[in-house]
Amino acid sequence: WIISFKLNDGDEFVRSQQRPIGRPEANIWEIKNGVTGKWEQYPSLSITPFEYPQSYSLQYGGEDQDVKDLFRTNNFAGEYIKLDKTHNNVPYYAKNGNPLMYLYMNRGRQWTISDDLEFDYGLIYQTQRSDIPAENYGWTRQVESGAQIVHNISLIKNS
């Protein structure tokens, strides 16, 4: 295993001392000394597998009455719990209520909230493409005149 600025450029700066086939978290890691160019063991460096959070909380704190109504009628606010299922090869989250709402990654790698997993842009969505929902990033909603950025929506990762 190596960490490099570019794929296959020979300019790696961190590597595992052992070269097993398998998971990198058990390896001993080395860092390339920038002055001497020699590899040195770095026992305090470790890699842990990424785990999706168990839940997220979503709230709206703004004053836009249309957005308040959107949150109220669509049951957006509250806790979204990770399900043991995937959509587009990524775990997704559900919030119980009427209607049942989902926080999921759409086919364009944008996190979306909707009551339908096949609705690519949902009722609100993040324009940023990311493997995890961005906690401090704006949300967008579709209106008759096009896309509207919605401020004051907070998405908070729960442990």
C-alpha positions as a Python dict, from the first residue, in 0.01 Angstrom:
ca = {
    (1, 'W'): (0, 0, 0),
    (2, 'I'): (123, 349, -82),
    (3, 'I'): (5, 707, -50),
    (4, 'S'): (108, 932, -334),
    (5, 'F'): (18, 1264, -491),
    (6, 'K'): (-52, 1095, -824),
    (7, 'L'): (-136, 741, -928),
    (8, 'N'): (163, 548, -1068),
    (9, 'D'): (403, 843, -1068),
    (10, 'G'): (669, 689, -840),
    (11, 'D'): (642, 988, -607),
    (12, 'E'): (493, 812, -305),
    (13, 'F'): (560, 967, 35),
    (14, 'V'): (400, 706, 264),
    (15, 'R'): (406, 329, 221),
    (16, 'S'): (338, 16, 418),
    (17, 'Q'): (645, -178, 519),
    (18, 'Q'): (467, -508, 471),
    (19, 'R'): (315, -582, 133),
    (20, 'P'): (26, -813, 212),
    (21, 'I'): (-272, -869, -5),
    (22, 'G'): (-554, -738, 204),
    (23, 'R'): (-636, -458, 439),
    (24, 'P'): (-388, -173, 502),
    (25, 'E'): (-480, -99, 865),
    (26, 'A'): (-265, -383, 1005),
    (27, 'N'): (54, -272, 832),
    (28, 'I'): (357, -88, 968),
    (29, 'W'): (392, 242, 784),
    (30, 'E'): (701, 426, 663),
    (31, 'I'): (746, 788, 559),
    (32, 'K'): (999, 903, 302),
    (33, 'N'): (1246, 1151, 446),
    (34, 'G'): (1226, 1459, 222),
    (35, 'V'): (1595, 1541, 273),
    (36, 'T'): (1765, 1202, 253),
    (37, 'G'): (1506, 1021, 40),
    (38, 'K'): (1527, 720, 277),
    (39, 'W'): (1226, 539, 417),
    (40, 'E'): (1181, 560, 795),
    (41, 'Q'): (937, 365, 1011),
    (42, 'Y'): (666, 582, 1155),
    (43, 'P'): (491, 374, 1425),
    (44, 'S'): (249, 649, 1528),
    (45, 'L'): (87, 654, 1181),
    (46, 'S'): (-214, 429, 1147),
    (47, 'I'): (-497, 383, 903),
    (48, 'T'): (-846, 286, 1008),
    (49, 'P'): (-1127, 176, 781),
    (50, 'F'): (-1394, 433, 706),
    (51, 'E'): (-1732, 372, 865),
    (52, 'Y'): (-2043, 565, 770),
    (53, 'P'): (-2198, 736, 1075),
    (54, 'Q'): (-2494, 563, 1235),
    (55, 'S'): (-2715, 869, 1194),
    (56, 'Y'): (-2744, 1233, 1090),
    (57, 'S'): (-2974, 1505, 1221),
    (58, 'L'): (-3122, 1762, 983),
    (59, 'Q'): (-3268, 2098, 1090),
    (60, 'Y'): (-3369, 2425, 929),
    (61, 'G'): (-3294, 2745, 1123),
    (62, 'G'): (-3387, 3011, 869),
    (63, 'E'): (-3683, 3245, 832),
    (64, 'D'): (-3797, 3163, 476),
    (65, 'Q'): (-4161, 3059, 519),
    (66, 'D'): (-4159, 2853, 196),
    (67, 'V'): (-3867, 2647, 326),
    (68, 'K'): (-4029, 2613, 670),
    (69, 'D'): (-4341, 2482, 496),
    (70, 'L'): (-4131, 2246, 284),
    (71, 'F'): (-3969, 2104, 599),
    (72, 'R'): (-4299, 2072, 782),
    (73, 'T'): (-4505, 1913, 504),
    (74, 'N'): (-4230, 1675, 396),
    (75, 'N'): (-4115, 1571, 743),
    (76, 'F'): (-3750, 1668, 670),
    (77, 'A'): (-3629, 1770, 1017),
    (78, 'G'): (-3506, 1507, 1259),
    (79, 'E'): (-3279, 1205, 1278),
    (80, 'Y'): (-3194, 990, 976),
    (81, 'I'): (-3079, 638, 1078),
    (82, 'K'): (-2839, 434, 864),
    (83, 'L'): (-3004, 128, 714),
    (84, 'D'): (-2835, -207, 646),
    (85, 'K'): (-2901, -154, 275),
    (86, 'T'): (-2729, 30, -6),
    (87, 'H'): (-2842, 252, -291),
    (88, 'N'): (-2591, 317, -572),
    (89, 'N'): (-2347, 102, -367),
    (90, 'V'): (-2356, 340, -69),
    (91, 'P'): (-2542, 301, 262),
    (92, 'Y'): (-2844, 525, 296),
    (93, 'Y'): (-3048, 666, 582),
    (94, 'A'): (-3418, 680, 666),
    (95, 'K'): (-3629, 905, 887),
    (96, 'N'): (-3952, 755, 1014),
    (97, 'G'): (-4267, 954, 981),
    (98, 'N'): (-4529, 1041, 729),
    (99, 'P'): (-4397, 1047, 467),
    (100, 'L'): (-4095, 821, 524),
    (101, 'M'): (-3790, 1024, 408),
    (102, 'Y'): (-3449, 908, 286),
    (103, 'L'): (-3104, 1066, 288),
    (104, 'Y'): (-2917, 895, 3),
    (105, 'M'): (-2655, 941, -269),
    (106, 'N'): (-2808, 981, -613),
    (107, 'R'): (-2655, 851, -939),
    (108, 'G'): (-2464, 1180, -975),
    (109, 'R'): (-2296, 1130, -632),
    (110, 'Q'): (-2500, 1410, -474),
    (111, 'W'): (-2663, 1360, -135),
    (112, 'T'): (-3037, 1396, -163),
    (113, 'I'): (-3344, 1393, 60),
    (114, 'S'): (-3665, 1250, -79),
    (115, 'D'): (-3938, 997, -16),
    (116, 'D'): (-3834, 816, -338),
    (117, 'L'): (-3484, 666, -380),
    (118, 'E'): (-3512, 686, -758),
    (119, 'F'): (-3570, 1062, -760),
    (120, 'D'): (-3223, 1189, -858),
    (121, 'Y'): (-3252, 1540, -722),
    (122, 'G'): (-3502, 1471, -449),
    (123, 'L'): (-3684, 1749, -275),
    (124, 'I'): (-3357, 1901, -157),
    (125, 'Y'): (-3004, 1800, -253),
    (126, 'Q'): (-2639, 1898, -215),
    (127, 'T'): (-2475, 2011, -538),
    (128, 'Q'): (-2135, 1900, -410),
    (129, 'R'): (-2038, 1547, -511),
    (130, 'S'): (-1909, 1356, -212),
    (131, 'D'): (-1886, 1004, -69),
    (132, 'I'): (-2042, 1127, 256),
    (133, 'P'): (-2300, 1400, 320),
    (134, 'A'): (-2127, 1734, 378),
    (135, 'E'): (-2219, 1880, 714),
    (136, 'N'): (-2135, 2240, 630),
    (137, 'Y'): (-2245, 2267, 271),
    (138, 'G'): (-2550, 2430, 118),
    (139, 'W'): (-2859, 2253, -2),
    (140, 'T'): (-3056, 2323, -319),
    (141, 'R'): (-3422, 2279, -401),
    (142, 'Q'): (-3606, 2289, -731),
    (143, 'V'): (-3855, 2574, -772),
    (144, 'E'): (-4054, 2683, -1079),
    (145, 'S'): (-3783, 2929, -1181),
    (146, 'G'): (-3502, 2669, -1147),
    (147, 'A'): (-3270, 2572, -865),
    (148, 'Q'): (-3268, 2772, -542),
    (149, 'I'): (-2990, 2753, -282),
    (150, 'V'): (-3134, 2711, 67),
    (151, 'H'): (-2932, 2854, 354),
    (152, 'N'): (-2953, 2767, 725),
    (153, 'I'): (-3000, 2394, 681),
    (154, 'S'): (-2777, 2208, 925),
    (155, 'L'): (-2683, 1845, 880),
    (156, 'I'): (-2506, 1709, 1186),
    (157, 'K'): (-2330, 1374, 1205),
    (158, 'N'): (-2427, 1171, 1510),
    (159, 'S'): (-2187, 905, 1634),
}
